[in-house]
Amino acid sequence: MILGDVEETVTTIEIDEETYEEIYKSTKRNIPMLFVRGDGVVLVAPPLRVG
């Protein structure tokens, strides 16, 4: 499968050892063309409608 104009979002959760608070960090990158092998897992979500 080939996808175009892809945005990848990676979310990591770190736990503060003193307060045990969960800290969420997200990084995003845009990829103009992405090839996905047959054994890959892809989550495709429609764009959010704001208005």
C-alpha distance matrix in Angstrom:
0.0 3.8 6.6 10.1 13.5 12.6 15.7 15.9 19.1 20.8 23.9 26.6 29.8 33.0 36.3 39.5 41.8 45.0 44.0 41.1 39.3 35.5 34.1 30.6 28.9 25.6 23.9 21.2 19.3 17.4 14.5 14.0 10.6 8.3 5.9 5.3 6.7 7.4 10.6 9.7 11.2 10.1 13.0 12.6 16.2 17.7 20.0 23.5 26.2 29.3 32.5
3.8 0.0 3.8 6.8 10.3 10.1 13.5 14.4 17.9 20.0 23.4 26.2 29.6 32.7 36.2 39.2 41.7 44.7 43.8 41.1 39.1 35.3 33.6 30.0 27.9 24.4 22.3 19.4 17.0 14.6 11.5 10.5 7.0 5.6 4.5 6.2 8.9 10.7 13.4 11.9 13.1 11.3 13.7 12.8 16.0 17.1 18.8 22.4 25.0 27.9 31.0
6.6 3.8 0.0 3.8 6.9 6.6 10.2 11.6 15.1 17.7 21.0 24.1 27.5 30.7 34.1 37.1 39.8 42.6 41.5 38.9 36.7 32.9 31.0 27.4 25.3 21.7 19.7 16.5 14.3 11.7 9.1 8.3 5.8 5.1 6.4 7.8 11.2 12.9 15.1 12.7 13.0 10.3 11.8 10.2 13.0 13.9 15.2 18.9 21.5 24.3 27.4
10.1 6.8 3.8 0.0 3.8 5.6 9.3 11.7 15.3 18.3 21.6 24.8 28.3 31.4 34.9 37.6 40.5 43.1 42.0 39.7 37.2 33.5 31.3 27.6 25.3 21.5 19.2 15.7 13.1 9.8 7.5 5.5 4.5 6.3 8.9 11.0 14.6 16.6 18.7 16.1 16.2 13.3 14.1 12.1 14.0 14.2 14.6 18.2 20.5 23.0 25.9
13.5 10.3 6.9 3.8 0.0 3.8 6.8 10.0 13.3 16.6 19.8 23.1 26.5 29.5 33.0 35.5 38.6 41.0 39.8 37.7 35.0 31.5 29.0 25.3 22.8 19.1 16.7 13.0 10.5 7.0 5.9 4.5 6.1 8.2 11.6 13.5 17.2 19.4 20.9 17.9 17.5 14.3 14.4 12.2 13.3 13.3 12.7 16.1 18.4 20.4 23.4
12.6 10.1 6.6 5.6 3.8 0.0 3.8 6.4 9.9 13.0 16.3 19.6 23.0 26.0 29.6 32.2 35.2 37.7 36.5 34.3 31.7 28.1 25.8 22.1 19.8 16.0 13.8 10.3 8.3 5.6 5.0 6.2 6.9 7.1 10.5 11.5 15.3 17.4 18.4 15.0 14.3 11.2 11.3 9.7 11.2 12.1 12.0 15.1 18.0 20.1 23.5
15.7 13.5 10.2 9.3 6.8 3.8 0.0 3.8 6.5 10.0 13.0 16.4 19.8 22.8 26.2 28.7 31.9 34.2 33.0 30.9 28.2 24.7 22.2 18.5 16.1 12.4 10.3 6.8 5.7 4.4 6.2 8.7 10.2 9.9 13.3 13.7 17.4 19.4 19.7 16.1 14.8 11.8 11.2 10.2 10.8 12.0 11.2 13.7 16.9 18.5 22.0
15.9 14.4 11.6 11.7 10.0 6.4 3.8 0.0 3.8 6.6 10.0 13.2 16.7 19.6 23.2 25.8 28.8 31.4 30.3 28.0 25.6 22.0 19.7 16.1 13.7 10.1 8.2 5.5 5.4 6.3 7.6 10.9 11.7 10.3 13.1 12.9 16.1 18.2 17.8 14.0 12.7 10.4 10.1 10.4 11.5 13.7 13.5 15.5 19.1 20.6 24.3
19.1 17.9 15.1 15.3 13.3 9.9 6.5 3.8 0.0 3.8 6.5 10.0 13.2 16.3 19.8 22.4 25.5 27.9 26.7 24.4 21.9 18.3 16.0 12.4 10.2 6.6 5.7 4.5 6.8 9.0 11.1 14.5 15.5 14.1 16.6 15.9 18.8 20.6 19.6 15.8 14.0 12.0 10.8 11.7 11.9 14.3 13.8 15.0 18.6 19.7 23.4
20.8 20.0 17.7 18.3 16.6 13.0 10.0 6.6 3.8 0.0 3.8 6.6 10.2 13.1 16.7 19.4 22.3 25.0 24.0 21.6 19.5 15.8 13.7 10.3 8.2 5.6 5.4 6.5 8.9 11.8 13.5 17.2 17.9 15.9 18.0 16.8 19.2 21.0 19.4 15.7 14.0 13.0 12.3 14.1 14.6 17.5 17.3 18.1 21.8 22.8 26.5
23.9 23.4 21.0 21.6 19.8 16.3 13.0 10.0 6.5 3.8 0.0 3.8 6.8 10.0 13.4 16.2 19.2 21.7 20.5 18.1 15.8 12.1 10.2 6.8 5.6 4.4 6.6 8.9 12.0 15.0 17.1 20.7 21.5 19.6 21.6 20.1 22.3 23.7 21.8 18.3 16.1 15.3 14.0 15.9 15.9 18.7 18.4 18.5 22.1 22.7 26.3
26.6 26.2 24.1 24.8 23.1 19.6 16.4 13.2 10.0 6.6 3.8 0.0 3.8 6.6 10.1 13.0 15.7 18.5 17.8 15.2 13.5 9.9 8.2 5.8 5.3 6.4 8.6 11.7 14.6 18.0 19.9 23.6 24.3 22.2 23.9 22.4 24.1 25.5 23.2 20.0 18.1 17.9 17.0 19.3 19.4 22.4 22.1 22.1 25.6 26.1 29.6
29.8 29.6 27.5 28.3 26.5 23.0 19.8 16.7 13.2 10.2 6.8 3.8 0.0 3.8 6.7 9.9 12.6 15.3 14.3 11.6 9.9 6.4 5.6 4.7 6.4 8.9 11.8 15.0 18.2 21.5 23.6 27.3 28.0 25.9 27.5 25.7 27.3 28.4 25.9 22.8 20.7 20.7 19.5 21.8 21.6 24.5 24.2 23.7 27.0 27.2 30.5
33.0 32.7 30.7 31.4 29.5 26.0 22.8 19.6 16.3 13.1 10.0 6.6 3.8 0.0 3.8 6.6 9.2 12.0 11.6 9.3 8.2 5.8 5.1 6.5 8.0 11.3 13.8 17.4 20.4 24.0 26.1 29.9 30.7 28.7 30.3 28.6 30.1 31.4 28.7 25.8 23.9 24.2 23.1 25.5 25.3 28.1 27.7 27.0 30.3 30.2 33.4
36.3 36.2 34.1 34.9 33.0 29.6 26.2 23.2 19.8 16.7 13.4 10.1 6.7 3.8 0.0 3.8 6.0 8.8 8.2 5.6 5.5 4.6 6.0 8.8 11.1 14.6 17.4 20.9 24.1 27.6 29.8 33.6 34.4 32.3 33.8 32.0 33.3 34.4 31.5 28.8 26.7 27.1 25.9 28.4 28.0 30.8 30.3 29.4 32.5 32.2 35.3
39.5 39.2 37.1 37.6 35.5 32.2 28.7 25.8 22.4 19.4 16.2 13.0 9.9 6.6 3.8 0.0 3.8 5.5 5.6 4.8 5.3 6.6 7.3 10.9 12.9 16.6 19.3 22.9 26.1 29.7 32.2 35.9 37.0 35.1 36.8 35.2 36.7 37.8 35.1 32.2 30.3 30.6 29.3 31.6 31.0 33.6 32.9 31.7 34.6 34.0 36.9
41.8 41.7 39.8 40.5 38.6 35.2 31.9 28.8 25.5 22.3 19.2 15.7 12.6 9.2 6.0 3.8 0.0 3.8 5.9 5.3 7.8 9.6 11.0 14.4 16.3 20.0 22.5 26.2 29.2 32.9 35.1 38.9 39.7 37.6 39.1 37.4 38.5 39.6 36.6 34.0 32.3 32.9 31.8 34.4 34.0 36.7 36.2 35.1 38.1 37.6 40.5
45.0 44.7 42.6 43.1 41.0 37.7 34.2 31.4 27.9 25.0 21.7 18.5 15.3 12.0 8.8 5.5 3.8 0.0 3.8 5.8 8.1 11.1 12.4 16.2 18.3 22.0 24.7 28.4 31.6 35.2 37.6 41.4 42.5 40.6 42.2 40.6 41.9 43.0 40.1 37.4 35.5 35.9 34.6 36.9 36.2 38.8 38.0 36.6 39.3 38.5 41.1
44.0 43.8 41.5 42.0 39.8 36.5 33.0 30.3 26.7 24.0 20.5 17.8 14.3 11.6 8.2 5.6 5.9 3.8 0.0 3.8 5.3 8.9 10.8 14.5 17.1 20.8 23.9 27.4 30.8 34.3 36.9 40.6 41.8 39.9 41.7 39.9 41.4 42.3 39.5 36.8 34.5 34.7 33.0 35.2 34.2 36.5 35.7 34.1 36.6 35.7 38.2
41.1 41.1 38.9 39.7 37.7 34.3 30.9 28.0 24.4 21.6 18.1 15.2 11.6 9.3 5.6 4.8 5.3 5.8 3.8 0.0 3.8 6.5 9.3 12.6 15.6 19.1 22.2 25.7 29.1 32.5 34.9 38.6 39.5 37.4 38.9 37.0 38.3 39.1 36.2 33.5 31.2 31.6 30.0 32.4 31.5 34.1 33.7 32.2 34.9 34.4 37.1
39.3 39.1 36.7 37.2 35.0 31.7 28.2 25.6 21.9 19.5 15.8 13.5 9.9 8.2 5.5 5.3 7.8 8.1 5.3 3.8 0.0 3.8 6.3 9.7 12.9 16.3 19.7 23.0 26.5 29.9 32.5 36.1 37.2 35.4 37.2 35.4 37.1 37.9 35.3 32.4 29.9 29.8 28.0 30.0 28.9 31.3 30.5 28.9 31.6 30.8 33.5
35.5 35.3 32.9 33.5 31.5 28.1 24.7 22.0 18.3 15.8 12.1 9.9 6.4 5.8 4.6 6.6 9.6 11.1 8.9 6.5 3.8 0.0 3.8 6.4 9.8 13.1 16.5 19.7 23.2 26.5 29.0 32.6 33.6 31.7 33.5 31.7 33.4 34.2 31.6 28.7 26.2 26.0 24.2 26.3 25.3 27.8 27.3 25.9 28.7 28.3 31.2
34.1 33.6 31.0 31.3 29.0 25.8 22.2 19.7 16.0 13.7 10.2 8.2 5.6 5.1 6.0 7.3 11.0 12.4 10.8 9.3 6.3 3.8 0.0 3.8 6.6 10.1 13.3 16.7 20.2 23.6 26.3 29.9 31.2 29.6 31.6 30.2 32.2 33.4 31.1 27.9 25.6 25.1 23.4 25.2 24.3 26.6 25.7 24.5 27.4 26.8 29.8
30.6 30.0 27.4 27.6 25.3 22.1 18.5 16.1 12.4 10.3 6.8 5.8 4.7 6.5 8.8 10.9 14.4 16.2 14.5 12.6 9.7 6.4 3.8 0.0 3.8 6.7 10.2 13.3 16.9 20.2 22.9 26.4 27.7 26.1 28.2 26.9 29.0 30.3 28.2 24.8 22.4 21.7 19.9 21.5 20.6 23.0 22.0 21.0 24.1 23.8 27.0
28.9 27.9 25.3 25.3 22.8 19.8 16.1 13.7 10.2 8.2 5.6 5.3 6.4 8.0 11.1 12.9 16.3 18.3 17.1 15.6 12.9 9.8 6.6 3.8 0.0 3.8 6.8 10.2 13.7 17.1 19.9 23.5 25.0 23.6 26.0 25.0 27.4 29.0 27.2 23.7 21.7 20.8 19.3 20.8 20.1 22.4 21.2 20.7 23.9 23.7 27.0
25.6 24.4 21.7 21.5 19.1 16.0 12.4 10.1 6.6 5.6 4.4 6.4 8.9 11.3 14.6 16.6 20.0 22.0 20.8 19.1 16.3 13.1 10.1 6.7 3.8 0.0 3.8 6.7 10.3 13.5 16.4 19.9 21.4 20.2 22.8 22.0 24.7 26.4 24.9 21.2 19.3 17.9 16.5 17.6 17.0 19.2 18.0 17.9 21.2 21.2 24.7
23.9 22.3 19.7 19.2 16.7 13.8 10.3 8.2 5.7 5.4 6.6 8.6 11.8 13.8 17.4 19.3 22.5 24.7 23.9 22.2 19.7 16.5 13.3 10.2 6.8 3.8 0.0 3.8 7.0 10.5 13.3 16.9 18.6 17.6 20.4 20.2 23.0 25.2 24.0 20.3 18.8 17.4 16.5 17.4 17.3 19.3 18.1 18.6 22.0 22.2 25.7
21.2 19.4 16.5 15.7 13.0 10.3 6.8 5.5 4.5 6.5 8.9 11.7 15.0 17.4 20.9 22.9 26.2 28.4 27.4 25.7 23.0 19.7 16.7 13.3 10.2 6.7 3.8 0.0 3.8 6.9 10.0 13.4 15.3 14.8 17.9 18.0 21.2 23.5 22.8 19.1 17.7 15.7 14.9 15.1 15.1 16.8 15.4 16.5 19.8 20.4 23.9
19.3 17.0 14.3 13.1 10.5 8.3 5.7 5.4 6.8 8.9 12.0 14.6 18.2 20.4 24.1 26.1 29.2 31.6 30.8 29.1 26.5 23.2 20.2 16.9 13.7 10.3 7.0 3.8 0.0 3.8 6.6 10.0 12.1 12.0 15.3 16.2 19.5 22.2 22.0 18.3 17.7 15.5 15.4 15.3 16.0 17.4 16.2 18.0 21.1 22.0 25.4
17.4 14.6 11.7 9.8 7.0 5.6 4.4 6.3 9.0 11.8 15.0 18.0 21.5 24.0 27.6 29.7 32.9 35.2 34.3 32.5 29.9 26.5 23.6 20.2 17.1 13.5 10.5 6.9 3.8 0.0 3.8 6.6 9.2 10.0 13.7 15.1 18.7 21.4 21.9 18.3 17.9 15.3 15.3 14.4 15.1 16.0 14.8 17.2 20.1 21.2 24.5
14.5 11.5 9.1 7.5 5.9 5.0 6.2 7.6 11.1 13.5 17.1 19.9 23.6 26.1 29.8 32.2 35.1 37.6 36.9 34.9 32.5 29.0 26.3 22.9 19.9 16.4 13.3 10.0 6.6 3.8 0.0 3.8 5.6 6.6 10.3 12.3 15.9 18.8 19.7 16.4 16.6 14.3 15.1 14.3 15.9 17.0 16.4 19.3 22.2 23.8 27.1
14.0 10.5 8.3 5.5 4.5 6.2 8.7 10.9 14.5 17.2 20.7 23.6 27.3 29.9 33.6 35.9 38.9 41.4 40.6 38.6 36.1 32.6 29.9 26.4 23.5 19.9 16.9 13.4 10.0 6.6 3.8 0.0 3.8 6.9 10.4 13.2 16.7 19.6 21.1 18.2 18.6 16.1 17.0 15.5 17.1 17.5 17.0 20.2 22.6 24.4 27.4
10.6 7.0 5.8 4.5 6.1 6.9 10.2 11.7 15.5 17.9 21.5 24.3 28.0 30.7 34.4 37.0 39.7 42.5 41.8 39.5 37.2 33.6 31.2 27.7 25.0 21.4 18.6 15.3 12.1 9.2 5.6 3.8 0.0 3.8 6.9 10.0 13.4 16.2 18.1 15.5 16.5 14.3 15.9 14.8 17.1 17.9 18.2 21.6 24.2 26.4 29.5
8.3 5.6 5.1 6.3 8.2 7.1 9.9 10.3 14.1 15.9 19.6 22.2 25.9 28.7 32.3 35.1 37.6 40.6 39.9 37.4 35.4 31.7 29.6 26.1 23.6 20.2 17.6 14.8 12.0 10.0 6.6 6.9 3.8 0.0 3.8 6.4 9.9 12.9 14.4 11.8 13.0 11.2 13.4 13.1 15.9 17.5 18.3 21.7 24.6 27.0 30.3
5.9 4.5 6.4 8.9 11.6 10.5 13.3 13.1 16.6 18.0 21.6 23.9 27.5 30.3 33.8 36.8 39.1 42.2 41.7 38.9 37.2 33.5 31.6 28.2 26.0 22.8 20.4 17.9 15.3 13.7 10.3 10.4 6.9 3.8 0.0 3.8 6.6 9.7 11.7 9.9 12.0 11.1 14.1 14.2 17.5 19.3 20.8 24.2 27.2 29.8 33.1
5.3 6.2 7.8 11.0 13.5 11.5 13.7 12.9 15.9 16.8 20.1 22.4 25.7 28.6 32.0 35.2 37.4 40.6 39.9 37.0 35.4 31.7 30.2 26.9 25.0 22.0 20.2 18.0 16.2 15.1 12.3 13.2 10.0 6.4 3.8 0.0 3.8 6.6 8.1 6.2 8.4 8.2 11.6 12.5 16.2 18.5 20.5 23.7 26.8 29.6 33.0
6.7 8.9 11.2 14.6 17.2 15.3 17.4 16.1 18.8 19.2 22.3 24.1 27.3 30.1 33.3 36.7 38.5 41.9 41.4 38.3 37.1 33.4 32.2 29.0 27.4 24.7 23.0 21.2 19.5 18.7 15.9 16.7 13.4 9.9 6.6 3.8 0.0 3.8 5.5 5.5 8.9 10.0 13.8 15.2 18.9 21.5 23.7 26.9 30.0 32.9 36.3
7.4 10.7 12.9 16.6 19.4 17.4 19.4 18.2 20.6 21.0 23.7 25.5 28.4 31.4 34.4 37.8 39.6 43.0 42.3 39.1 37.9 34.2 33.4 30.3 29.0 26.4 25.2 23.5 22.2 21.4 18.8 19.6 16.2 12.9 9.7 6.6 3.8 0.0 3.8 5.6 8.4 10.0 13.6 15.1 18.9 21.5 24.2 27.2 30.3 33.4 36.7
10.6 13.4 15.1 18.7 20.9 18.4 19.7 17.8 19.6 19.4 21.8 23.2 25.9 28.7 31.5 35.1 36.6 40.1 39.5 36.2 35.3 31.6 31.1 28.2 27.2 24.9 24.0 22.8 22.0 21.9 19.7 21.1 18.1 14.4 11.7 8.1 5.5 3.8 0.0 3.8 6.7 9.6 13.1 15.5 19.1 22.2 24.9 27.5 30.8 33.8 37.2
9.7 11.9 12.7 16.1 17.9 15.0 16.1 14.0 15.8 15.7 18.3 20.0 22.8 25.8 28.8 32.2 34.0 37.4 36.8 33.5 32.4 28.7 27.9 24.8 23.7 21.2 20.3 19.1 18.3 18.3 16.4 18.2 15.5 11.8 9.9 6.2 5.5 5.6 3.8 0.0 3.8 6.4 10.0 12.6 16.1 19.3 21.7 24.3 27.7 30.5 34.0
11.2 13.1 13.0 16.2 17.5 14.3 14.8 12.7 14.0 14.0 16.1 18.1 20.7 23.9 26.7 30.3 32.3 35.5 34.5 31.2 29.9 26.2 25.6 22.4 21.7 19.3 18.8 17.7 17.7 17.9 16.6 18.6 16.5 13.0 12.0 8.4 8.9 8.4 6.7 3.8 0.0 3.8 6.8 9.9 13.2 16.6 19.1 21.4 24.8 27.6 31.2
10.1 11.3 10.3 13.3 14.3 11.2 11.8 10.4 12.0 13.0 15.3 17.9 20.7 24.2 27.1 30.6 32.9 35.9 34.7 31.6 29.8 26.0 25.1 21.7 20.8 17.9 17.4 15.7 15.5 15.3 14.3 16.1 14.3 11.2 11.1 8.2 10.0 10.0 9.6 6.4 3.8 0.0 3.8 6.3 9.7 13.0 15.5 18.0 21.4 24.2 27.7
13.0 13.7 11.8 14.1 14.4 11.3 11.2 10.1 10.8 12.3 14.0 17.0 19.5 23.1 25.9 29.3 31.8 34.6 33.0 30.0 28.0 24.2 23.4 19.9 19.3 16.5 16.5 14.9 15.4 15.3 15.1 17.0 15.9 13.4 14.1 11.6 13.8 13.6 13.1 10.0 6.8 3.8 0.0 3.8 6.4 10.1 12.6 14.7 18.1 20.9 24.4
12.6 12.8 10.2 12.1 12.2 9.7 10.2 10.4 11.7 14.1 15.9 19.3 21.8 25.5 28.4 31.6 34.4 36.9 35.2 32.4 30.0 26.3 25.2 21.5 20.8 17.6 17.4 15.1 15.3 14.4 14.3 15.5 14.8 13.1 14.2 12.5 15.2 15.1 15.5 12.6 9.9 6.3 3.8 0.0 3.8 6.8 9.5 12.2 15.3 18.4 21.8
16.2 16.0 13.0 14.0 13.3 11.2 10.8 11.5 11.9 14.6 15.9 19.4 21.6 25.3 28.0 31.0 34.0 36.2 34.2 31.5 28.9 25.3 24.3 20.6 20.1 17.0 17.3 15.1 16.0 15.1 15.9 17.1 17.1 15.9 17.5 16.2 18.9 18.9 19.1 16.1 13.2 9.7 6.4 3.8 0.0 3.8 6.5 8.6 11.8 14.8 18.2
17.7 17.1 13.9 14.2 13.3 12.1 12.0 13.7 14.3 17.5 18.7 22.4 24.5 28.1 30.8 33.6 36.7 38.8 36.5 34.1 31.3 27.8 26.6 23.0 22.4 19.2 19.3 16.8 17.4 16.0 17.0 17.5 17.9 17.5 19.3 18.5 21.5 21.5 22.2 19.3 16.6 13.0 10.1 6.8 3.8 0.0 3.8 6.4 8.9 12.3 15.4
20.0 18.8 15.2 14.6 12.7 12.0 11.2 13.5 13.8 17.3 18.4 22.1 24.2 27.7 30.3 32.9 36.2 38.0 35.7 33.7 30.5 27.3 25.7 22.0 21.2 18.0 18.1 15.4 16.2 14.8 16.4 17.0 18.2 18.3 20.8 20.5 23.7 24.2 24.9 21.7 19.1 15.5 12.6 9.5 6.5 3.8 0.0 3.8 6.4 9.3 12.6
23.5 22.4 18.9 18.2 16.1 15.1 13.7 15.5 15.0 18.1 18.5 22.1 23.7 27.0 29.4 31.7 35.1 36.6 34.1 32.2 28.9 25.9 24.5 21.0 20.7 17.9 18.6 16.5 18.0 17.2 19.3 20.2 21.6 21.7 24.2 23.7 26.9 27.2 27.5 24.3 21.4 18.0 14.7 12.2 8.6 6.4 3.8 0.0 3.8 6.2 9.7
26.2 25.0 21.5 20.5 18.4 18.0 16.9 19.1 18.6 21.8 22.1 25.6 27.0 30.3 32.5 34.6 38.1 39.3 36.6 34.9 31.6 28.7 27.4 24.1 23.9 21.2 22.0 19.8 21.1 20.1 22.2 22.6 24.2 24.6 27.2 26.8 30.0 30.3 30.8 27.7 24.8 21.4 18.1 15.3 11.8 8.9 6.4 3.8 0.0 3.8 6.5
29.3 27.9 24.3 23.0 20.4 20.1 18.5 20.6 19.7 22.8 22.7 26.1 27.2 30.2 32.2 34.0 37.6 38.5 35.7 34.4 30.8 28.3 26.8 23.8 23.7 21.2 22.2 20.4 22.0 21.2 23.8 24.4 26.4 27.0 29.8 29.6 32.9 33.4 33.8 30.5 27.6 24.2 20.9 18.4 14.8 12.3 9.3 6.2 3.8 0.0 3.7
32.5 31.0 27.4 25.9 23.4 23.5 22.0 24.3 23.4 26.5 26.3 29.6 30.5 33.4 35.3 36.9 40.5 41.1 38.2 37.1 33.5 31.2 29.8 27.0 27.0 24.7 25.7 23.9 25.4 24.5 27.1 27.4 29.5 30.3 33.1 33.0 36.3 36.7 37.2 34.0 31.2 27.7 24.4 21.8 18.2 15.4 12.6 9.7 6.5 3.7 0.0
